[in-house]
Amino acid sequence: MAFWVALGIPVTFFGVIFLLPLFGVYLDTIVLTAMIIVIGIIVDDAIIVSETIYEQRRKSTSPLDAAVNGLNKVYRPVLTTVLTTFAAFATMFFMPGMLGKFVFVIPLTVSLALLISMMEVFIALPAHLTRSISKESADINKDHPEGLFDKFRKIFKKVIVYPLKLRYLNVLLFIGALTGSLYYAANNMDFILFPSKGAEMFLLSMELPIGSSLNATSDRVKKVEGIISDLPDTELDSFVTRAGMLLIMDNPPREGEHYGSIIVNLTPWSSRTRTADDIVEEIRQKINDIGGFKNVTFSVATGGPPTGKAVKVRIIGSDDLMRKQLANDVEKYLTGIEGVKDIEQDDAPGKEQVEIKVNYDKLARVGLTMADIAQNVRIAYDGEVVTSVRYGDEDVDFRVILQKEARKKITYLNKLKIPNRQGRLISLKEVARLKIAPGPNDINHFDRERTVTVTADVQQDITTSLKVTNALVAHFDLDKDYPGMRFMIGGEAQETESSMQGLYIAFGMAVIVIYFLLVLLFNSVTQPIIVLLAIPFGLVGIILAFILHAEPFGFTAMLGVVGMAGVVVNDSLVLVNHLNDLTRQDPSQSVLQIVVQGTTNRLRAILMTTLTTVAGLLPLAYGIGGTDIYMGPMALALGYGLLFATPLTLVLVPCLYLIGKDIKKLFKRKSA
């Protein structure tokens, strides 16, 4: 029987691989992650069907009748489990933003896996089991000597009575554990969408003082190349250098002779002893020893969809001076936060330019206008075509312009003669002064207003992008201190917040759909609440696991939570459905006896589901046989969530079922 149950996993896996190309999706890490999430649900459904068929066979039923009766007994709850799991994941199709496009393949993979597994469980598995149990001894229906599990089940049946009698106390203990874990998680656990620990690429951007030649930039970049080349072969895979260009993660590049960039590709994380952040910090220290750079920043590619820099604040406003002042104040504030690094502004100054500061009073007295100054300066330095002469078949233009030597010296600009309305020549220095200052490199706009964007990275072991961004927004009172200015948050913090909101909405929609599916199954509006209440209690084991392992909570861990919730819902609704069947079969029996018997009947299936799924997940969580930085947190959440879900299903759900019956009796007495 175990072979036919396990066979459903590869059948489902290869079926999904065959169907995914029809949707333009192919096998990759995210598909494997989705398959691992749904394995527990597939195994759970197969165990429920096979165990029921086997129990029917032990009741002196023929193999064919055992398969038919067993499947008929559980097809409604099993079908409901498939539909509820589909509802939980299908809402992810409607997630907004870049993350929604990234996770689209997850609900697609899960939906196909559920469809194939349902066909396998309802058609192939009963057929296989019919042949399997027909070949076994005809004494299968007779009494056998008690096995180890039968002894354990008898002990469990005696022990489970005590927590059920103290059901109110047990529910309070579960509520206390949930409240405490949620409080601790909210105040102490970090949420990082995609941790950078497993990053395999980072970008190094260098800026020399303005006016540096391309040759000087190349010489400095070569020294940095030497530092990177010294990395061991177990860490360095390849690198690409660009002199004269500043590459910025998820932003258009900038060109300039004083810019330089290096893209560094590292070996796979599983073959390294150091993370990308550790390597970056070592390179940073060595570059500081070289000196000569105006600014050096690093951007580590964290994997997953592009979310931009960890901290990204766009400052929008029409007042140039106030906007620049606010950008400087934001940069100063970020500098004082521990764990924030690589702070940049996108309004970096460009090459030096000559600004002509006009004295308008003097300009009016001598009879000149701004147009006169602009026109004469343009002619002097850009020239103007005054005539053309034909030589043979070609017209040759004659351009009037200052000599090359004069254009190179600013003193000649001061002496530039400009004719006024009376024809008198006025020197430029009589009506204006010259100022040499860096000009703008780029002028950025958002919604037709000028902007300055401040970006920064964070050390994920010290702080998170969400914490830094929230602290920044709370620190500045724009209406009071910077009227007319406004913030627009972007980058990883904004993507994290929008992703969380999308997940909350998707989860809320899923809960509503699941509730109505359970109403159809139980023909009750209260019993579905018992099943749904089991979901949040499953978080206790996950939170405890991440606290003990000192791991931040991320997106893949959230997928593990969804997978755990699917198994918890499956086990809970099948148990409640079984208790309802026992109640209909023998209404004279006390509710406590029914709950004890029903929970004992479901003990084997629940333990087998937990043990088989956890046994397959924990090696992945701990990197036994191979490490995947993104699958590890998901396996950790799903594995430890199921470990805690076992007492949850065997103790909490029966307690809630009894409390529901108690409340129903109380209302009946009052109405009587």
Secondary structure as a PSIPRED ss2 file (coil, helix, strand):
# PSIPRED VFORMAT (PSIPRED V4.0)

   1 M C   1.000  0.000  0.000
   2 A H   0.000  1.000  0.000
   3 F H   0.000  1.000  0.000
   4 W H   0.000  1.000  0.000
   5 V H   0.000  1.000  0.000
   6 A H   0.000  1.000  0.000
   7 L H   0.000  1.000  0.000
   8 G H   0.000  1.000  0.000
   9 I H   0.000  1.000  0.000
  10 P H   0.000  1.000  0.000
  11 V H   0.000  1.000  0.000
  12 T H   0.000  1.000  0.000
  13 F H   0.000  1.000  0.000
  14 F H   0.000  1.000  0.000
  15 G H   0.000  1.000  0.000
  16 V H   0.000  1.000  0.000
  17 I H   0.000  1.000  0.000
  18 F H   0.000  1.000  0.000
  19 L H   0.000  1.000  0.000
  20 L H   0.000  1.000  0.000
  21 P H   0.000  1.000  0.000
  22 L H   0.000  1.000  0.000
  23 F H   0.000  1.000  0.000
  24 G C   1.000  0.000  0.000
  25 V C   1.000  0.000  0.000
  26 Y C   1.000  0.000  0.000
  27 L C   1.000  0.000  0.000
  28 D C   1.000  0.000  0.000
  29 T H   0.000  1.000  0.000
  30 I H   0.000  1.000  0.000
  31 V H   0.000  1.000  0.000
  32 L H   0.000  1.000  0.000
  33 T H   0.000  1.000  0.000
  34 A H   0.000  1.000  0.000
  35 M H   0.000  1.000  0.000
  36 I H   0.000  1.000  0.000
  37 I H   0.000  1.000  0.000
  38 V H   0.000  1.000  0.000
  39 I H   0.000  1.000  0.000
  40 G H   0.000  1.000  0.000
  41 I H   0.000  1.000  0.000
  42 I H   0.000  1.000  0.000
  43 V H   0.000  1.000  0.000
  44 D H   0.000  1.000  0.000
  45 D H   0.000  1.000  0.000
  46 A H   0.000  1.000  0.000
  47 I H   0.000  1.000  0.000
  48 I H   0.000  1.000  0.000
  49 V H   0.000  1.000  0.000
  50 S H   0.000  1.000  0.000
  51 E H   0.000  1.000  0.000
  52 T H   0.000  1.000  0.000
  53 I H   0.000  1.000  0.000
  54 Y H   0.000  1.000  0.000
  55 E H   0.000  1.000  0.000
  56 Q H   0.000  1.000  0.000
  57 R H   0.000  1.000  0.000
  58 R C   1.000  0.000  0.000
  59 K C   1.000  0.000  0.000
  60 S C   1.000  0.000  0.000
  61 T C   1.000  0.000  0.000
  62 S C   1.000  0.000  0.000
  63 P H   0.000  1.000  0.000
  64 L H   0.000  1.000  0.000
  65 D H   0.000  1.000  0.000
  66 A H   0.000  1.000  0.000
  67 A H   0.000  1.000  0.000
  68 V H   0.000  1.000  0.000
  69 N H   0.000  1.000  0.000
  70 G H   0.000  1.000  0.000
  71 L H   0.000  1.000  0.000
  72 N H   0.000  1.000  0.000
  73 K H   0.000  1.000  0.000
  74 V H   0.000  1.000  0.000
  75 Y H   0.000  1.000  0.000
  76 R H   0.000  1.000  0.000
  77 P H   0.000  1.000  0.000
  78 V H   0.000  1.000  0.000
  79 L H   0.000  1.000  0.000
  80 T H   0.000  1.000  0.000
  81 T H   0.000  1.000  0.000
  82 V H   0.000  1.000  0.000
  83 L H   0.000  1.000  0.000
  84 T H   0.000  1.000  0.000
  85 T H   0.000  1.000  0.000
  86 F H   0.000  1.000  0.000
  87 A H   0.000  1.000  0.000
  88 A H   0.000  1.000  0.000
  89 F H   0.000  1.000  0.000
  90 A H   0.000  1.000  0.000
  91 T H   0.000  1.000  0.000
  92 M H   0.000  1.000  0.000
  93 F H   0.000  1.000  0.000
  94 F H   0.000  1.000  0.000
  95 M C   1.000  0.000  0.000
  96 P C   1.000  0.000  0.000
  97 G H   0.000  1.000  0.000
  98 M H   0.000  1.000  0.000
  99 L H   0.000  1.000  0.000
 100 G H   0.000  1.000  0.000
 101 K H   0.000  1.000  0.000
 102 F H   0.000  1.000  0.000
 103 V H   0.000  1.000  0.000
 104 F C   1.000  0.000  0.000
 105 V H   0.000  1.000  0.000
 106 I H   0.000  1.000  0.000
 107 P H   0.000  1.000  0.000
 108 L H   0.000  1.000  0.000
 109 T H   0.000  1.000  0.000
 110 V H   0.000  1.000  0.000
 111 S H   0.000  1.000  0.000
 112 L H   0.000  1.000  0.000
 113 A H   0.000  1.000  0.000
 114 L H   0.000  1.000  0.000
 115 L H   0.000  1.000  0.000
 116 I H   0.000  1.000  0.000
 117 S H   0.000  1.000  0.000
 118 M H   0.000  1.000  0.000
 119 M H   0.000  1.000  0.000
 120 E H   0.000  1.000  0.000
 121 V H   0.000  1.000  0.000
 122 F H   0.000  1.000  0.000
 123 I H   0.000  1.000  0.000
 124 A H   0.000  1.000  0.000
 125 L H   0.000  1.000  0.000
 126 P H   0.000  1.000  0.000
 127 A H   0.000  1.000  0.000
 128 H H   0.000  1.000  0.000
 129 L H   0.000  1.000  0.000
 130 T H   0.000  1.000  0.000
 131 R H   0.000  1.000  0.000
 132 S H   0.000  1.000  0.000
 133 I H   0.000  1.000  0.000
 134 S H   0.000  1.000  0.000
 135 K H   0.000  1.000  0.000
 136 E C   1.000  0.000  0.000
 137 S C   1.000  0.000  0.000
 138 A H   0.000  1.000  0.000
 139 D H   0.000  1.000  0.000
 140 I H   0.000  1.000  0.000
 141 N H   0.000  1.000  0.000
 142 K C   1.000  0.000  0.000
 143 D C   1.000  0.000  0.000
 144 H C   1.000  0.000  0.000
 145 P C   1.000  0.000  0.000
 146 E C   1.000  0.000  0.000
 147 G C   1.000  0.000  0.000
 148 L H   0.000  1.000  0.000
 149 F H   0.000  1.000  0.000
 150 D H   0.000  1.000  0.000
 151 K H   0.000  1.000  0.000
 152 F H   0.000  1.000  0.000
 153 R H   0.000  1.000  0.000
 154 K H   0.000  1.000  0.000
 155 I H   0.000  1.000  0.000
 156 F H   0.000  1.000  0.000
 157 K H   0.000  1.000  0.000
 158 K H   0.000  1.000  0.000
 159 V H   0.000  1.000  0.000
 160 I C   1.000  0.000  0.000
 161 V H   0.000  1.000  0.000
 162 Y H   0.000  1.000  0.000
 163 P H   0.000  1.000  0.000
 164 L H   0.000  1.000  0.000
 165 K H   0.000  1.000  0.000
 166 L C   1.000  0.000  0.000
 167 R H   0.000  1.000  0.000
 168 Y H   0.000  1.000  0.000
 169 L H   0.000  1.000  0.000
 170 N H   0.000  1.000  0.000
 171 V H   0.000  1.000  0.000
 172 L H   0.000  1.000  0.000
 173 L H   0.000  1.000  0.000
 174 F H   0.000  1.000  0.000
 175 I H   0.000  1.000  0.000
 176 G H   0.000  1.000  0.000
 177 A H   0.000  1.000  0.000
 178 L H   0.000  1.000  0.000
 179 T H   0.000  1.000  0.000
 180 G H   0.000  1.000  0.000
 181 S H   0.000  1.000  0.000
 182 L H   0.000  1.000  0.000
 183 Y H   0.000  1.000  0.000
 184 Y H   0.000  1.000  0.000
 185 A H   0.000  1.000  0.000
 186 A H   0.000  1.000  0.000
 187 N H   0.000  1.000  0.000
 188 N H   0.000  1.000  0.000
 189 M C   1.000  0.000  0.000
 190 D C   1.000  0.000  0.000
 191 F E   0.000  0.000  1.000
 192 I C   1.000  0.000  0.000
 193 L C   1.000  0.000  0.000
 194 F C   1.000  0.000  0.000
 195 P C   1.000  0.000  0.000
 196 S H   0.000  1.000  0.000
 197 K H   0.000  1.000  0.000
 198 G H   0.000  1.000  0.000
 199 A C   1.000  0.000  0.000
 200 E C   1.000  0.000  0.000
 201 M E   0.000  0.000  1.000
 202 F E   0.000  0.000  1.000
 203 L E   0.000  0.000  1.000
 204 L E   0.000  0.000  1.000
 205 S E   0.000  0.000  1.000
 206 M E   0.000  0.000  1.000
 207 E E   0.000  0.000  1.000
 208 L C   1.000  0.000  0.000
 209 P C   1.000  0.000  0.000
 210 I C   1.000  0.000  0.000
 211 G C   1.000  0.000  0.000
 212 S C   1.000  0.000  0.000
 213 S C   1.000  0.000  0.000
 214 L H   0.000  1.000  0.000
 215 N H   0.000  1.000  0.000
 216 A H   0.000  1.000  0.000
 217 T H   0.000  1.000  0.000
 218 S H   0.000  1.000  0.000
 219 D H   0.000  1.000  0.000
 220 R H   0.000  1.000  0.000
 221 V H   0.000  1.000  0.000
 222 K H   0.000  1.000  0.000
 223 K H   0.000  1.000  0.000
 224 V H   0.000  1.000  0.000
 225 E H   0.000  1.000  0.000
 226 G H   0.000  1.000  0.000
 227 I H   0.000  1.000  0.000
 228 I H   0.000  1.000  0.000
 229 S H   0.000  1.000  0.000
 230 D C   1.000  0.000  0.000
 231 L C   1.000  0.000  0.000
 232 P C   1.000  0.000  0.000
 233 D C   1.000  0.000  0.000
 234 T C   1.000  0.000  0.000
 235 E C   1.000  0.000  0.000
 236 L E   0.000  0.000  1.000
 237 D E   0.000  0.000  1.000
 238 S E   0.000  0.000  1.000
 239 F E   0.000  0.000  1.000
 240 V E   0.000  0.000  1.000
 241 T E   0.000  0.000  1.000
 242 R E   0.000  0.000  1.000
 243 A E   0.000  0.000  1.000
 244 G E   0.000  0.000  1.000
 245 M E   0.000  0.000  1.000
 246 L E   0.000  0.000  1.000
 247 L E   0.000  0.000  1.000
 248 I E   0.000  0.000  1.000
 249 M C   1.000  0.000  0.000
 250 D C   1.000  0.000  0.000
 251 N E   0.000  0.000  1.000
 252 P E   0.000  0.000  1.000
 253 P E   0.000  0.000  1.000
 254 R E   0.000  0.000  1.000
 255 E E   0.000  0.000  1.000
 256 G E   0.000  0.000  1.000
 257 E E   0.000  0.000  1.000
 258 H E   0.000  0.000  1.000
 259 Y E   0.000  0.000  1.000
 260 G E   0.000  0.000  1.000
 261 S E   0.000  0.000  1.000
 262 I E   0.000  0.000  1.000
 263 I E   0.000  0.000  1.000
 264 V E   0.000  0.000  1.000
 265 N E   0.000  0.000  1.000
 266 L E   0.000  0.000  1.000
 267 T C   1.000  0.000  0.000
 268 P C   1.000  0.000  0.000
 269 W H   0.000  1.000  0.000
 270 S H   0.000  1.000  0.000
 271 S H   0.000  1.000  0.000
 272 R C   1.000  0.000  0.000
 273 T C   1.000  0.000  0.000
 274 R C   1.000  0.000  0.000
 275 T C   1.000  0.000  0.000
 276 A H   0.000  1.000  0.000
 277 D H   0.000  1.000  0.000
 278 D H   0.000  1.000  0.000
 279 I H   0.000  1.000  0.000
 280 V H   0.000  1.000  0.000
 281 E H   0.000  1.000  0.000
 282 E H   0.000  1.000  0.000
 283 I H   0.000  1.000  0.000
 284 R H   0.000  1.000  0.000
 285 Q H   0.000  1.000  0.000
 286 K H   0.000  1.000  0.000
 287 I H   0.000  1.000  0.000
 288 N H   0.000  1.000  0.000
 289 D H   0.000  1.000  0.000
 290 I H   0.000  1.000  0.000
 291 G C   1.000  0.000  0.000
 292 G C   1.000  0.000  0.000
 293 F C   1.000  0.000  0.000
 294 K C   1.000  0.000  0.000
 295 N E   0.000  0.000  1.000
 296 V E   0.000  0.000  1.000
 297 T E   0.000  0.000  1.000
 298 F E   0.000  0.000  1.000
 299 S E   0.000  0.000  1.000
 300 V E   0.000  0.000  1.000
 301 A C   1.000  0.000  0.000
 302 T C   1.000  0.000  0.000
 303 G C   1.000  0.000  0.000
 304 G C   1.000  0.000  0.000
 305 P C   1.000  0.000  0.000
 306 P C   1.000  0.000  0.000
 307 T C   1.000  0.000  0.000
 308 G C   1.000  0.000  0.000
 309 K C   1.000  0.000  0.000
 310 A C   1.000  0.000  0.000
 311 V E   0.000  0.000  1.000
 312 K E   0.000  0.000  1.000
 313 V E   0.000  0.000  1.000
 314 R E   0.000  0.000  1.000
 315 I E   0.000  0.000  1.000
 316 I E   0.000  0.000  1.000
 317 G C   1.000  0.000  0.000
 318 S C   1.000  0.000  0.000
 319 D C   1.000  0.000  0.000
 320 D H   0.000  1.000  0.000
 321 L H   0.000  1.000  0.000
 322 M H   0.000  1.000  0.000
 323 R H   0.000  1.000  0.000
 324 K H   0.000  1.000  0.000
 325 Q H   0.000  1.000  0.000
 326 L H   0.000  1.000  0.000
 327 A H   0.000  1.000  0.000
 328 N H   0.000  1.000  0.000
 329 D H   0.000  1.000  0.000
 330 V H   0.000  1.000  0.000
 331 E H   0.000  1.000  0.000
 332 K H   0.000  1.000  0.000
 333 Y H   0.000  1.000  0.000
 334 L H   0.000  1.000  0.000
 335 T H   0.000  1.000  0.000
 336 G C   1.000  0.000  0.000
 337 I C   1.000  0.000  0.000
 338 E C   1.000  0.000  0.000
 339 G C   1.000  0.000  0.000
 340 V E   0.000  0.000  1.000
 341 K E   0.000  0.000  1.000
 342 D E   0.000  0.000  1.000
 343 I E   0.000  0.000  1.000
 344 E E   0.000  0.000  1.000
 345 Q E   0.000  0.000  1.000
 346 D C   1.000  0.000  0.000
 347 D C   1.000  0.000  0.000
 348 A C   1.000  0.000  0.000
 349 P E   0.000  0.000  1.000
 350 G E   0.000  0.000  1.000
 351 K E   0.000  0.000  1.000
 352 E E   0.000  0.000  1.000
 353 Q E   0.000  0.000  1.000
 354 V E   0.000  0.000  1.000
 355 E E   0.000  0.000  1.000
 356 I E   0.000  0.000  1.000
 357 K E   0.000  0.000  1.000
 358 V E   0.000  0.000  1.000
 359 N C   1.000  0.000  0.000
 360 Y H   0.000  1.000  0.000
 361 D H   0.000  1.000  0.000
 362 K H   0.000  1.000  0.000
 363 L H   0.000  1.000  0.000
 364 A H   0.000  1.000  0.000
 365 R H   0.000  1.000  0.000
 366 V C   1.000  0.000  0.000
 367 G C   1.000  0.000  0.000
 368 L C   1.000  0.000  0.000
 369 T C   1.000  0.000  0.000
 370 M H   0.000  1.000  0.000
 371 A H   0.000  1.000  0.000
 372 D H   0.000  1.000  0.000
 373 I H   0.000  1.000  0.000
 374 A H   0.000  1.000  0.000
 375 Q H   0.000  1.000  0.000
 376 N H   0.000  1.000  0.000
 377 V H   0.000  1.000  0.000
 378 R H   0.000  1.000  0.000
 379 I H   0.000  1.000  0.000
 380 A H   0.000  1.000  0.000
 381 Y H   0.000  1.000  0.000
 382 D H   0.000  1.000  0.000
 383 G C   1.000  0.000  0.000
 384 E E   0.000  0.000  1.000
 385 V E   0.000  0.000  1.000
 386 V E   0.000  0.000  1.000
 387 T E   0.000  0.000  1.000
 388 S E   0.000  0.000  1.000
 389 V E   0.000  0.000  1.000
 390 R E   0.000  0.000  1.000
 391 Y E   0.000  0.000  1.000
 392 G C   1.000  0.000  0.000
 393 D C   1.000  0.000  0.000
 394 E E   0.000  0.000  1.000
 395 D E   0.000  0.000  1.000
 396 V E   0.000  0.000  1.000
 397 D E   0.000  0.000  1.000
 398 F E   0.000  0.000  1.000
 399 R E   0.000  0.000  1.000
 400 V E   0.000  0.000  1.000
 401 I C   1.000  0.000  0.000
 402 L C   1.000  0.000  0.000
 403 Q C   1.000  0.000  0.000
 404 K H   0.000  1.000  0.000
 405 E H   0.000  1.000  0.000
 406 A H   0.000  1.000  0.000
 407 R H   0.000  1.000  0.000
 408 K C   1.000  0.000  0.000
 409 K C   1.000  0.000  0.000
 410 I H   0.000  1.000  0.000
 411 T H   0.000  1.000  0.000
 412 Y H   0.000  1.000  0.000
 413 L H   0.000  1.000  0.000
 414 N H   0.000  1.000  0.000
 415 K C   1.000  0.000  0.000
 416 L C   1.000  0.000  0.000
 417 K E   0.000  0.000  1.000
 418 I E   0.000  0.000  1.000
 419 P E   0.000  0.000  1.000
 420 N C   1.000  0.000  0.000
 421 R C   1.000  0.000  0.000
 422 Q C   1.000  0.000  0.000
 423 G C   1.000  0.000  0.000
 424 R C   1.000  0.000  0.000
 425 L E   0.000  0.000  1.000
 426 I E   0.000  0.000  1.000
 427 S E   0.000  0.000  1.000
 428 L H   0.000  1.000  0.000
 429 K H   0.000  1.000  0.000
 430 E H   0.000  1.000  0.000
 431 V C   1.000  0.000  0.000
 432 A E   0.000  0.000  1.000
 433 R E   0.000  0.000  1.000
 434 L E   0.000  0.000  1.000
 435 K E   0.000  0.000  1.000
 436 I E   0.000  0.000  1.000
 437 A E   0.000  0.000  1.000
 438 P E   0.000  0.000  1.000
 439 G E   0.000  0.000  1.000
 440 P E   0.000  0.000  1.000
 441 N C   1.000  0.000  0.000
 442 D C   1.000  0.000  0.000
 443 I C   1.000  0.000  0.000
 444 N E   0.000  0.000  1.000
 445 H E   0.000  0.000  1.000
 446 F E   0.000  0.000  1.000
 447 D C   1.000  0.000  0.000
 448 R C   1.000  0.000  0.000
 449 E E   0.000  0.000  1.000
 450 R E   0.000  0.000  1.000
 451 T E   0.000  0.000  1.000
 452 V E   0.000  0.000  1.000
 453 T E   0.000  0.000  1.000
 454 V E   0.000  0.000  1.000
 455 T E   0.000  0.000  1.000
 456 A E   0.000  0.000  1.000
 457 D E   0.000  0.000  1.000
 458 V E   0.000  0.000  1.000
 459 Q C   1.000  0.000  0.000
 460 Q C   1.000  0.000  0.000
 461 D C   1.000  0.000  0.000
 462 I C   1.000  0.000  0.000
 463 T C   1.000  0.000  0.000
 464 T C   1.000  0.000  0.000
 465 S H   0.000  1.000  0.000
 466 L H   0.000  1.000  0.000
 467 K H   0.000  1.000  0.000
 468 V H   0.000  1.000  0.000
 469 T H   0.000  1.000  0.000
 470 N H   0.000  1.000  0.000
 471 A H   0.000  1.000  0.000
 472 L H   0.000  1.000  0.000
 473 V H   0.000  1.000  0.000
 474 A H   0.000  1.000  0.000
 475 H H   0.000  1.000  0.000
 476 F C   1.000  0.000  0.000
 477 D C   1.000  0.000  0.000
 478 L H   0.000  1.000  0.000
 479 D H   0.000  1.000  0.000
 480 K H   0.000  1.000  0.000
 481 D H   0.000  1.000  0.000
 482 Y C   1.000  0.000  0.000
 483 P C   1.000  0.000  0.000
 484 G C   1.000  0.000  0.000
 485 M C   1.000  0.000  0.000
 486 R E   0.000  0.000  1.000
 487 F E   0.000  0.000  1.000
 488 M E   0.000  0.000  1.000
 489 I E   0.000  0.000  1.000
 490 G E   0.000  0.000  1.000
 491 G H   0.000  1.000  0.000
 492 E H   0.000  1.000  0.000
 493 A H   0.000  1.000  0.000
 494 Q H   0.000  1.000  0.000
 495 E H   0.000  1.000  0.000
 496 T H   0.000  1.000  0.000
 497 E H   0.000  1.000  0.000
 498 S H   0.000  1.000  0.000
 499 S H   0.000  1.000  0.000
 500 M H   0.000  1.000  0.000
 501 Q H   0.000  1.000  0.000
 502 G H   0.000  1.000  0.000
 503 L H   0.000  1.000  0.000
 504 Y H   0.000  1.000  0.000
 505 I H   0.000  1.000  0.000
 506 A H   0.000  1.000  0.000
 507 F H   0.000  1.000  0.000
 508 G H   0.000  1.000  0.000
 509 M H   0.000  1.000  0.000
 510 A H   0.000  1.000  0.000
 511 V H   0.000  1.000  0.000
 512 I H   0.000  1.000  0.000
 513 V H   0.000  1.000  0.000
 514 I H   0.000  1.000  0.000
 515 Y H   0.000  1.000  0.000
 516 F H   0.000  1.000  0.000
 517 L H   0.000  1.000  0.000
 518 L H   0.000  1.000  0.000
 519 V H   0.000  1.000  0.000
 520 L H   0.000  1.000  0.000
 521 L H   0.000  1.000  0.000
 522 F H   0.000  1.000  0.000
 523 N C   1.000  0.000  0.000
 524 S C   1.000  0.000  0.000
 525 V C   1.000  0.000  0.000
 526 T C   1.000  0.000  0.000
 527 Q H   0.000  1.000  0.000
 528 P H   0.000  1.000  0.000
 529 I H   0.000  1.000  0.000
 530 I H   0.000  1.000  0.000
 531 V H   0.000  1.000  0.000
 532 L H   0.000  1.000  0.000
 533 L H   0.000  1.000  0.000
 534 A H   0.000  1.000  0.000
 535 I H   0.000  1.000  0.000
 536 P H   0.000  1.000  0.000
 537 F H   0.000  1.000  0.000
 538 G C   1.000  0.000  0.000
 539 L H   0.000  1.000  0.000
 540 V H   0.000  1.000  0.000
 541 G H   0.000  1.000  0.000
 542 I H   0.000  1.000  0.000
 543 I H   0.000  1.000  0.000
 544 L H   0.000  1.000  0.000
 545 A H   0.000  1.000  0.000
 546 F H   0.000  1.000  0.000
 547 I H   0.000  1.000  0.000
 548 L H   0.000  1.000  0.000
 549 H C   1.000  0.000  0.000
 550 A C   1.000  0.000  0.000
 551 E C   1.000  0.000  0.000
 552 P C   1.000  0.000  0.000
 553 F E   0.000  0.000  1.000
 554 G C   1.000  0.000  0.000
 555 F H   0.000  1.000  0.000
 556 T H   0.000  1.000  0.000
 557 A H   0.000  1.000  0.000
 558 M H   0.000  1.000  0.000
 559 L H   0.000  1.000  0.000
 560 G H   0.000  1.000  0.000
 561 V H   0.000  1.000  0.000
 562 V H   0.000  1.000  0.000
 563 G H   0.000  1.000  0.000
 564 M H   0.000  1.000  0.000
 565 A H   0.000  1.000  0.000
 566 G H   0.000  1.000  0.000
 567 V H   0.000  1.000  0.000
 568 V H   0.000  1.000  0.000
 569 V H   0.000  1.000  0.000
 570 N H   0.000  1.000  0.000
 571 D H   0.000  1.000  0.000
 572 S H   0.000  1.000  0.000
 573 L H   0.000  1.000  0.000
 574 V H   0.000  1.000  0.000
 575 L H   0.000  1.000  0.000
 576 V H   0.000  1.000  0.000
 577 N H   0.000  1.000  0.000
 578 H H   0.000  1.000  0.000
 579 L H   0.000  1.000  0.000
 580 N H   0.000  1.000  0.000
 581 D H   0.000  1.000  0.000
 582 L H   0.000  1.000  0.000
 583 T H   0.000  1.000  0.000
 584 R H   0.000  1.000  0.000
 585 Q H   0.000  1.000  0.000
 586 D C   1.000  0.000  0.000
 587 P C   1.000  0.000  0.000
 588 S C   1.000  0.000  0.000
 589 Q C   1.000  0.000  0.000
 590 S C   1.000  0.000  0.000
 591 V H   0.000  1.000  0.000
 592 L H   0.000  1.000  0.000
 593 Q H   0.000  1.000  0.000
 594 I H   0.000  1.000  0.000
 595 V H   0.000  1.000  0.000
 596 V H   0.000  1.000  0.000
 597 Q H   0.000  1.000  0.000
 598 G H   0.000  1.000  0.000
 599 T H   0.000  1.000  0.000
 600 T H   0.000  1.000  0.000
 601 N H   0.000  1.000  0.000
 602 R C   1.000  0.000  0.000
 603 L H   0.000  1.000  0.000
 604 R H   0.000  1.000  0.000
 605 A H   0.000  1.000  0.000
 606 I H   0.000  1.000  0.000
 607 L H   0.000  1.000  0.000
 608 M H   0.000  1.000  0.000
 609 T H   0.000  1.000  0.000
 610 T H   0.000  1.000  0.000
 611 L H   0.000  1.000  0.000
 612 T H   0.000  1.000  0.000
 613 T H   0.000  1.000  0.000
 614 V H   0.000  1.000  0.000
 615 A H   0.000  1.000  0.000
 616 G H   0.000  1.000  0.000
 617 L H   0.000  1.000  0.000
 618 L H   0.000  1.000  0.000
 619 P H   0.000  1.000  0.000
 620 L H   0.000  1.000  0.000
 621 A H   0.000  1.000  0.000
 622 Y C   1.000  0.000  0.000
 623 G C   1.000  0.000  0.000
 624 I C   1.000  0.000  0.000
 625 G C   1.000  0.000  0.000
 626 G C   1.000  0.000  0.000
 627 T C   1.000  0.000  0.000
 628 D C   1.000  0.000  0.000
 629 I C   1.000  0.000  0.000
 630 Y C   1.000  0.000  0.000
 631 M H   0.000  1.000  0.000
 632 G H   0.000  1.000  0.000
 633 P H   0.000  1.000  0.000
 634 M H   0.000  1.000  0.000
 635 A H   0.000  1.000  0.000
 636 L H   0.000  1.000  0.000
 637 A H   0.000  1.000  0.000
 638 L H   0.000  1.000  0.000
 639 G H   0.000  1.000  0.000
 640 Y H   0.000  1.000  0.000
 641 G H   0.000  1.000  0.000
 642 L H   0.000  1.000  0.000
 643 L H   0.000  1.000  0.000
 644 F H   0.000  1.000  0.000
 645 A H   0.000  1.000  0.000
 646 T H   0.000  1.000  0.000
 647 P H   0.000  1.000  0.000
 648 L H   0.000  1.000  0.000
 649 T H   0.000  1.000  0.000
 650 L H   0.000  1.000  0.000
 651 V H   0.000  1.000  0.000
 652 L H   0.000  1.000  0.000
 653 V H   0.000  1.000  0.000
 654 P H   0.000  1.000  0.000
 655 C H   0.000  1.000  0.000
 656 L H   0.000  1.000  0.000
 657 Y H   0.000  1.000  0.000
 658 L H   0.000  1.000  0.000
 659 I H   0.000  1.000  0.000
 660 G H   0.000  1.000  0.000
 661 K H   0.000  1.000  0.000
 662 D H   0.000  1.000  0.000
 663 I H   0.000  1.000  0.000
 664 K H   0.000  1.000  0.000
 665 K H   0.000  1.000  0.000
 666 L H   0.000  1.000  0.000
 667 F H   0.000  1.000  0.000
 668 K H   0.000  1.000  0.000
 669 R H   0.000  1.000  0.000
 670 K H   0.000  1.000  0.000
 671 S H   0.000  1.000  0.000
 672 A C   1.000  0.000  0.000
